[in-house]
């Protein structure tokens, strides 16, 4: 095909020649028909020229329209129009390829977005001002227990309040509604955002059942209350005796725990000192600890024999504790006039006694089994009282097994031997210093790992 430029020049030249010929024939010839023929030829040439230009414009228009309607199936070989269109044809081809790539990328991104929206754990609903739903993911369907729906008004059967909230919630606002489906209560938290796409306004609302979160918050509040109650059950102040430095501390591994310690003023220059540990952890252990404290305090004033007190407490706990639960207690009576310590042990960790006159460590471990494990007669036969006479500079350390069982990264226990060595090393320390340093030593040993068990300790220093 003749290229565009040559074709255009040729047609213009022929048209110009025809016009000059018309004038020449008109003024020089007497023939009347010839001018008519030439005029007809000129008209035909003008028509063909216009059609030629129109055909070229139509090719360009098709290219523009194919972009407008995203039709990339056509090709536009503009190079057939001549060298002047080669660059334009190349540019058109490049533009078409770029548009194809952009469209393909857009489709891939849209597919990726749909996949993300489908699998996201939070329910999502996107809809227009008229309520027509554009997107609803599986999480939203599962939460509302529905299949595919077209309009949010279809949710009125579930909850008119939900539909009203979806229609009236503004972008940036939160809302909370209560749903009950199949006798299951749900607290649905909604958050809305808005956007505009192709002159249409859309609202995107996220839905999440926060019933479990609310339950956890309520449980956390109840735990905090239980922690405060349990803290009030522990001694607020350590005893103030002229010749003795007595200190105690209890740190629960969780919000509440099963460890227990107390001081009881028995009168007649006698002070009861008790350390207990309930099996298990958390709320059940805390409940039994509170129960044990109440029972113990109700029985302690009736006898000045530690073993007799523990026998009475065991008889009551046997009727109360669940099978498999038990309590260990170390109970001693300090006579700070006679300077003696009378004690009994119900399955608890042995007390550690530093005898300053002999400069040696002794374990206070009379016979005894845990409270609530065996009936009265067997428990009574296996518990005994023992007594030590105290000298100035002596130390008694009572503790729970949280210290023994503290572990390091090699899964080694802190153990009783380390506690004994600790006392030997700090035998000249005050009660406050002993508690502070043993807590630091256990923490360093366990490499600051989370506390595994409750930690309770009492120190009794007979001041030199």
BAVOMI-669555 format. One line per field, with one value per residue (C-alpha): residue number from 1; residue in three letters; x, y, z. Coordinates in pm, whole numbers. Last residue first. Example, Ala and Ser with C-alpha at 12.3 -4.5 7.8 and 13.67 -1.06 7.14 Angstrom:
2
tiro c(2, 1)
torba c(SER, ALA)
c1 c(1367, 1230)
c2 c(-106, -450)
c3 c(714, 780)
//
This chain:
464
tiro c(464, 463, 462, 461, 460, 459, 458, 457, 456, 455, 454, 453, 452, 451, 450, 449, 448, 447, 446, 445, 444, 443, 442, 441, 440, 439, 438, 437, 436, 435, 434, 433, 432, 431, 430, 429, 428, 427, 426, 425, 424, 423, 422, 421, 420, 419, 418, 417, 416, 415, 414, 413, 412, 411, 410, 409, 408, 407, 406, 405, 404, 403, 402, 401, 400, 399, 398, 397, 396, 395, 394, 393, 392, 391, 390, 389, 388, 387, 386, 385, 384, 383, 382, 381, 380, 379, 378, 377, 376, 375, 374, 373, 372, 371, 370, 369, 368, 367, 366, 365, 364, 363, 362, 361, 360, 359, 358, 357, 356, 355, 354, 353, 352, 351, 350, 349, 348, 347, 346, 345, 344, 343, 342, 341, 340, 339, 338, 337, 336, 335, 334, 333, 332, 331, 330, 329, 328, 327, 326, 325, 324, 323, 322, 321, 320, 319, 318, 317, 316, 315, 314, 313, 312, 311, 310, 309, 308, 307, 306, 305, 304, 303, 302, 301, 300, 299, 298, 297, 296, 295, 294, 293, 292, 291, 290, 289, 288, 287, 286, 285, 284, 283, 282, 281, 280, 279, 278, 277, 276, 275, 274, 273, 272, 271, 270, 269, 268, 267, 266, 265, 264, 263, 262, 261, 260, 259, 258, 257, 256, 255, 254, 253, 252, 251, 250, 249, 248, 247, 246, 245, 244, 243, 242, 241, 240, 239, 238, 237, 236, 235, 234, 233, 232, 231, 230, 229, 228, 227, 226, 225, 224, 223, 222, 221, 220, 219, 218, 217, 216, 215, 214, 213, 212, 211, 210, 209, 208, 207, 206, 205, 204, 203, 202, 201, 200, 199, 198, 197, 196, 195, 194, 193, 192, 191, 190, 189, 188, 187, 186, 185, 184, 183, 182, 181, 180, 179, 178, 177, 176, 175, 174, 173, 172, 171, 170, 169, 168, 167, 166, 165, 164, 163, 162, 161, 160, 159, 158, 157, 156, 155, 154, 153, 152, 151, 150, 149, 148, 147, 146, 145, 144, 143, 142, 141, 140, 139, 138, 137, 136, 135, 134, 133, 132, 131, 130, 129, 128, 127, 126, 125, 124, 123, 122, 121, 120, 119, 118, 117, 116, 115, 114, 113, 112, 111, 110, 109, 108, 107, 106, 105, 104, 103, 102, 101, 100, 99, 98, 97, 96, 95, 94, 93, 92, 91, 90, 89, 88, 87, 86, 85, 84, 83, 82, 81, 80, 79, 78, 77, 76, 75, 74, 73, 72, 71, 70, 69, 68, 67, 66, 65, 64, 63, 62, 61, 60, 59, 58, 57, 56, 55, 54, 53, 52, 51, 50, 49, 48, 47, 46, 45, 44, 43, 42, 41, 40, 39, 38, 37, 36, 35, 34, 33, 32, 31, 30, 29, 28, 27, 26, 25, 24, 23, 22, 21, 20, 19, 18, 17, 16, 15, 14, 13, 12, 11, 10, 9, 8, 7, 6, 5, 4, 3, 2, 1)
torba c(UNK, UNK, UNK, UNK, UNK, UNK, UNK, UNK, UNK, UNK, UNK, UNK, UNK, UNK, UNK, UNK, UNK, UNK, UNK, UNK, UNK, UNK, UNK, UNK, UNK, UNK, UNK, UNK, UNK, UNK, UNK, UNK, UNK, UNK, UNK, UNK, UNK, UNK, UNK, UNK, UNK, UNK, UNK, UNK, UNK, UNK, UNK, UNK, UNK, UNK, UNK, UNK, UNK, UNK, UNK, UNK, UNK, UNK, UNK, UNK, UNK, UNK, UNK, UNK, UNK, UNK, UNK, UNK, UNK, UNK, UNK, UNK, UNK, UNK, UNK, UNK, UNK, UNK, UNK, UNK, UNK, UNK, UNK, UNK, UNK, UNK, UNK, UNK, UNK, UNK, UNK, UNK, UNK, UNK, UNK, UNK, UNK, UNK, UNK, UNK, UNK, UNK, UNK, UNK, UNK, UNK, UNK, UNK, UNK, UNK, UNK, UNK, UNK, UNK, UNK, UNK, UNK, UNK, UNK, UNK, UNK, UNK, UNK, UNK, UNK, UNK, UNK, UNK, UNK, UNK, UNK, UNK, UNK, UNK, UNK, UNK, UNK, UNK, UNK, UNK, UNK, UNK, UNK, UNK, UNK, UNK, UNK, UNK, UNK, UNK, UNK, UNK, UNK, UNK, UNK, UNK, UNK, UNK, UNK, UNK, UNK, UNK, UNK, UNK, UNK, UNK, UNK, UNK, UNK, UNK, UNK, UNK, UNK, UNK, UNK, UNK, UNK, UNK, UNK, UNK, UNK, UNK, UNK, UNK, UNK, UNK, UNK, UNK, UNK, UNK, UNK, UNK, UNK, UNK, UNK, UNK, UNK, UNK, UNK, UNK, UNK, UNK, UNK, UNK, UNK, UNK, UNK, UNK, UNK, UNK, UNK, UNK, UNK, UNK, UNK, UNK, UNK, UNK, UNK, UNK, UNK, UNK, UNK, UNK, UNK, UNK, UNK, UNK, UNK, UNK, UNK, UNK, UNK, UNK, UNK, UNK, UNK, UNK, UNK, UNK, UNK, UNK, UNK, UNK, UNK, UNK, UNK, UNK, UNK, UNK, UNK, UNK, UNK, UNK, UNK, UNK, UNK, UNK, UNK, UNK, UNK, UNK, UNK, UNK, UNK, UNK, UNK, UNK, UNK, UNK, UNK, UNK, UNK, UNK, UNK, UNK, UNK, UNK, UNK, UNK, UNK, UNK, UNK, UNK, UNK, UNK, UNK, UNK, UNK, UNK, UNK, UNK, UNK, UNK, UNK, UNK, UNK, UNK, UNK, UNK, UNK, UNK, UNK, UNK, UNK, UNK, UNK, UNK, UNK, UNK, UNK, UNK, UNK, UNK, UNK, UNK, UNK, UNK, UNK, UNK, UNK, UNK, UNK, UNK, UNK, UNK, UNK, UNK, UNK, UNK, UNK, UNK, UNK, UNK, UNK, UNK, UNK, UNK, UNK, UNK, UNK, UNK, UNK, UNK, UNK, UNK, UNK, UNK, UNK, UNK, UNK, UNK, UNK, UNK, UNK, UNK, UNK, UNK, UNK, UNK, UNK, UNK, UNK, UNK, UNK, UNK, UNK, UNK, UNK, UNK, UNK, UNK, UNK, UNK, UNK, UNK, UNK, UNK, UNK, UNK, UNK, UNK, UNK, UNK, UNK, UNK, UNK, UNK, UNK, UNK, UNK, UNK, UNK, UNK, UNK, UNK, UNK, UNK, UNK, UNK, UNK, UNK, UNK, UNK, UNK, UNK, UNK, UNK, UNK, UNK, UNK, UNK, UNK, UNK, UNK, UNK, UNK, UNK, UNK, UNK, UNK, UNK, UNK, UNK, UNK, UNK, UNK, UNK, UNK, UNK, UNK, UNK, UNK, UNK, UNK, UNK, UNK, UNK, UNK, UNK, UNK, UNK, UNK, UNK, UNK, UNK, UNK, UNK, UNK, UNK, UNK, UNK, UNK, UNK, UNK, UNK, UNK, UNK, UNK, UNK, UNK, UNK, UNK, UNK)
c1 c(2380, 2023, 1833, 1745, 1419, 1382, 1058, 1032, 769, 823, 535, 638, 779, 907, 983, 1351, 1594, 1890, 1745, 2058, 2054, 1693, 1766, 2063, 1865, 1584, 1843, 2006, 1691, 1556, 1890, 1946, 1606, 1667, 2008, 2330, 2601, 2516, 2531, 2776, 2659, 2298, 2366, 2543, 2231, 2008, 2241, 2214, 1834, 1802, 1838, 1716, 1901, 1717, 2031, 1866, 1826, 1554, 1374, 1241, 1415, 1314, 952, 960, 844, 1065, 1157, 1501, 1612, 1921, 2132, 2350, 2249, 2170, 1847, 1727, 1573, 1246, 1073, 709, 588, 373, 333, 94, -153, -160, -242, -517, -667, -701, -427, -354, -540, -245, 94, 298, 508, 836, 1063, 1277, 1471, 1791, 2111, 2382, 2705, 2897, 2871, 2761, 2607, 2367, 2219, 1883, 1722, 1357, 1268, 1032, 678, 516, 333, 619, 623, 806, 912, 1168, 1333, 1462, 1299, 1158, 1126, 933, 905, 633, 676, 452, 576, 283, 213, -134, -305, -515, -542, -902, -1071, -1012, -1295, -1350, -979, -921, -1109, -919, -591, -641, -691, -373, -181, -275, -171, 165, 233, 164, 46, -317, -655, -516, -407, -740, -942, -628, -551, -903, -906, -557, -641, -949, -753, -483, -751, -890, -544, -461, -779, -713, -357, -120, -120, -60, -105, 209, 230, 462, 368, 522, 348, 485, 517, 592, 284, 57, -6, 56, 22, 251, 160, 274, 89, 169, -111, -100, -272, -172, 78, 417, 320, 579, 562, 802, 881, 1113, 1188, 1478, 1478, 1597, 1345, 1061, 880, 680, 666, 392, 102, 85, -79, -457, -458, -243, -498, -778, -575, -482, -844, -948, -680, -792, -1149, -1032, -833, -1139, -1349, -1083, -1060, -1438, -1438, -1167, -1365, -1678, -1475, -1642, -1496, -1652, -1470, -1673, -1576, -1810, -1812, -1880, -1910, -1746, -1511, -1401, -1449, -1345, -1486, -1379, -1590, -1508, -1748, -1717, -1960, -2028, -2158, -2392, -2453, -2808, -2812, -2732, -2742, -2595, -2482, -2364, -2051, -1967, -1652, -1626, -1360, -1600, -1956, -2189, -2544, -2611, -2402, -2554, -2910, -2835, -2685, -2977, -3219, -3042, -3026, -3333, -3225, -2908, -3067, -3073, -2696, -2753, -2633, -2581, -2351, -2400, -2468, -2351, -2275, -1921, -1877, -1990, -1772, -1467, -1542, -1516, -1788, -1711, -1932, -2250, -2525, -2647, -2753, -2457, -2230, -2098, -1779, -1801, -1497, -1478, -1138, -927, -805, -840, -1090, -951, -603, -727, -930, -628, -412, -671, -688, -310, -302, -572, -383, -62, -236, -388, -55, 115, -156, -136, 240, 203, -53, 169, 464, 260, 135, 491, 610, 324, 399, 766, 677, 411, 638, 784, 462, 101, 185, 378, 43, 5, -258, -345, -670, -719, -636, -989, -981, -1283, -1097, -774, -950, -1123, -790, -657, -981, -964, -614, -731, -1038, -815, -634, -962, -1084, -776, -827, -1200, -1132, -887, -1129, -1409, -1183, -1075, -1436, -1532, -1235, -1330, -1686, -1552, -1328, -1624, -1832, -1549, -1525, -1892, -1902, -1626, -1532, -1195, -951, -1123, -1302, -1045, -765, -960, -1056, -701, -574, -825, -739, -368, -432, -637, -371, -106, -313, -376, -8, 98, -148, -55, 314, 272, 40, 238, 123, 0)
c2 c(-1129, -1097, -1423, -1411, -1571, -1572, -1647, -1743, -1780, -1821, -1938, -2154, -2122, -1763, -1657, -1690, -1440, -1674, -1930, -1904, -1523, -1517, -1767, -1559, -1234, -1385, -1526, -1182, -985, -1237, -1263, -886, -816, -1075, -936, -1091, -1263, -1614, -1502, -1760, -2046, -1952, -1961, -2295, -2440, -2289, -2429, -2774, -2750, -2736, -2471, -2737, -2805, -2782, -2659, -2317, -2285, -2418, -2301, -2616, -2573, -2207, -2272, -2554, -2324, -2161, -2150, -2017, -2022, -1823, -1831, -1529, -1539, -1892, -2081, -2400, -2640, -2831, -3118, -3210, -3520, -3637, -3987, -4150, -3861, -3874, -4245, -4197, -3886, -4003, -3953, -3702, -3394, -3238, -3357, -3610, -3575, -3675, -3399, -3216, -2918, -2944, -2839, -2599, -2551, -2286, -2478, -2178, -2017, -2302, -2219, -2389, -2470, -2574, -2893, -2858, -2947, -3288, -3175, -3043, -2970, -2706, -2582, -2298, -2195, -1864, -1894, -1540, -1536, -1863, -1919, -2164, -2349, -2463, -2605, -2679, -2891, -2889, -3155, -3205, -3548, -3601, -3268, -3096, -3045, -3349, -3430, -3058, -3075, -3373, -3228, -2901, -3090, -3294, -2980, -2810, -3115, -3124, -2757, -2804, -2487, -2583, -2420, -2094, -2258, -2413, -2127, -1974, -2298, -2335, -1981, -2009, -2347, -2205, -1911, -2149, -2376, -2087, -1974, -2327, -2340, -1987, -2037, -2317, -2678, -2829, -2582, -2459, -2344, -2146, -2086, -1888, -1880, -1627, -1691, -1445, -1553, -1458, -1669, -1390, -1565, -1489, -1599, -1761, -1899, -2028, -2134, -1856, -1557, -1336, -1601, -1709, -1562, -1375, -1418, -1249, -1272, -1108, -1172, -994, -1110, -971, -691, -828, -643, -892, -833, -611, -652, -1027, -1212, -1223, -871, -997, -1271, -1017, -798, -1095, -1211, -863, -870, -1217, -1091, -804, -1048, -1274, -979, -883, -1243, -1262, -937, -1076, -1397, -1202, -989, -1122, -915, -722, -486, -238, -95, 175, 263, 583, 566, 824, 560, 449, 651, 531, 483, 322, 153, -41, -294, -502, -791, -929, -1278, -1488, -1849, -1980, -2070, -1710, -1428, -1100, -799, -480, -270, 31, 209, 521, 621, 619, 670, 401, 461, 186, -82, 2, -18, -350, -488, -359, -535, -857, -1193, -1151, -794, -928, -929, -550, -566, -643, -922, -1213, -1515, -1765, -1677, -1771, -1411, -1495, -1759, -1521, -1240, -1468, -1595, -1249, -1009, -778, -567, -565, -336, -125, 176, 374, 101, -205, -359, -625, -764, -1026, -1052, -1364, -1265, -1552, -1404, -1053, -1182, -1389, -1097, -870, -1121, -1143, -764, -746, -1004, -816, -489, -652, -788, -448, -276, -529, -491, -112, -129, -351, -115, 185, 8, -77, 280, 414, 179, 289, 655, 602, 426, 679, 922, 627, 536, 444, 73, 156, 213, -164, -126, -456, -544, -779, -516, -400, -207, 3, 335, 181, 16, 349, 531, 269, 263, 642, 622, 375, 594, 896, 715, 612, 972, 1105, 865, 937, 1310, 1259, 1026, 1281, 1562, 1346, 1263, 1630, 1720, 1452, 1583, 1935, 1798, 1625, 1942, 2149, 1909, 1924, 2287, 2279, 2625, 2594, 2850, 3004, 2699, 2455, 2646, 2700, 2332, 2227, 2442, 2274, 1926, 1993, 2097, 1781, 1564, 1737, 1702, 1332, 1267, 1452, 1255, 919, 994, 1087, 800, 519, 350, 0)
c3 c(11933, 11795, 11771, 11403, 11285, 10905, 10726, 10356, 10088, 9713, 9495, 9200, 8849, 8851, 8495, 8397, 8551, 8488, 8731, 8946, 8929, 9053, 9330, 9447, 9437, 9646, 9886, 9912, 9988, 10240, 10423, 10415, 10569, 10841, 10926, 10799, 11006, 10886, 10523, 10381, 10601, 10527, 10151, 10183, 10344, 10074, 9807, 9964, 9968, 9592, 9323, 9083, 8756, 8422, 8243, 8197, 8574, 8799, 9116, 9285, 9620, 9652, 9556, 9810, 10090, 10352, 10722, 10820, 11183, 11279, 11597, 11690, 12056, 12159, 12104, 12270, 12022, 12053, 11879, 11843, 11660, 11371, 11230, 11476, 11453, 11072, 11079, 11335, 11177, 10817, 10562, 10287, 10412, 10592, 10469, 10664, 10981, 11143, 11276, 11028, 11163, 10962, 11141, 11021, 11214, 11405, 11735, 11942, 11631, 11562, 11221, 11186, 10853, 10868, 10688, 10389, 10486, 10533, 10848, 11061, 11432, 11637, 11980, 11963, 12287, 12416, 12764, 12731, 12351, 12352, 11977, 11881, 11553, 11271, 10941, 10716, 10407, 10254, 10046, 9735, 9575, 9684, 9736, 10068, 10314, 10535, 10560, 10623, 10956, 11092, 10964, 11154, 11478, 11427, 11328, 11655, 11856, 11676, 11751, 12124, 12294, 12245, 12194, 12054, 11731, 11642, 11488, 11340, 11158, 11018, 10882, 10737, 10582, 10407, 10268, 10143, 9997, 9792, 9687, 9569, 9362, 9224, 9102, 9194, 9306, 9647, 9932, 10108, 10468, 10695, 11061, 11347, 11685, 11931, 12306, 12584, 12785, 12495, 12188, 11938, 11604, 11308, 10957, 10638, 10340, 9994, 9761, 9506, 9354, 9064, 8962, 9095, 9431, 9639, 10019, 10261, 10633, 10884, 11251, 11427, 11788, 12121, 12176, 11970, 11691, 11488, 11110, 10978, 10738, 10794, 10502, 10469, 10322, 10034, 9970, 9941, 9707, 9492, 9483, 9368, 9099, 8997, 8968, 8749, 8532, 8505, 8391, 8138, 8019, 7986, 7790, 7563, 7518, 7425, 7184, 6869, 6589, 6304, 6067, 5866, 5526, 5396, 5028, 4838, 4462, 4232, 4090, 4438, 4757, 5100, 5447, 5774, 6039, 6355, 6503, 6822, 6845, 7194, 7135, 7345, 7244, 7276, 6906, 6823, 7077, 6960, 7165, 6999, 7037, 6822, 6711, 6494, 6240, 5947, 6070, 6204, 6086, 5834, 6002, 6342, 6209, 6044, 6366, 6575, 6341, 6442, 6267, 6049, 5981, 5821, 5475, 5504, 5454, 5088, 4858, 5097, 5078, 5361, 5724, 6074, 6177, 6287, 6018, 5745, 5881, 5894, 5544, 5392, 5278, 4989, 4761, 4969, 4846, 5137, 4931, 5063, 4930, 5114, 5249, 5522, 5702, 5981, 6148, 6091, 5747, 5500, 5256, 5280, 5201, 4906, 4772, 4803, 4613, 4336, 4320, 4309, 4029, 3837, 3876, 3763, 3452, 3383, 3425, 3196, 2931, 2960, 2919, 2611, 2456, 2523, 2365, 2055, 2027, 2058, 1783, 1558, 1628, 1546, 1220, 1131, 946, 758, 591, 650, 670, 988, 1155, 1210, 1485, 1655, 1826, 2126, 2388, 2454, 2781, 2681, 2688, 2566, 2270, 2210, 2171, 1930, 1731, 1704, 1553, 1290, 1227, 1175, 895, 738, 768, 591, 301, 298, 274, -10, -189, -162, -281, -576, -664, -652, -872, -1124, -1137, -1198, -1478, -1644, -1626, -1765, -2064, -2152, -2260, -2518, -2629, -2476, -2346, -2041, -1894, -2021, -1848, -1528, -1506, -1587, -1302, -1063, -1192, -1148, -789, -718, -877, -669, -348, -417, -484, -174, 46, -106, -75, 294, 385, 228, -84, 0)
//
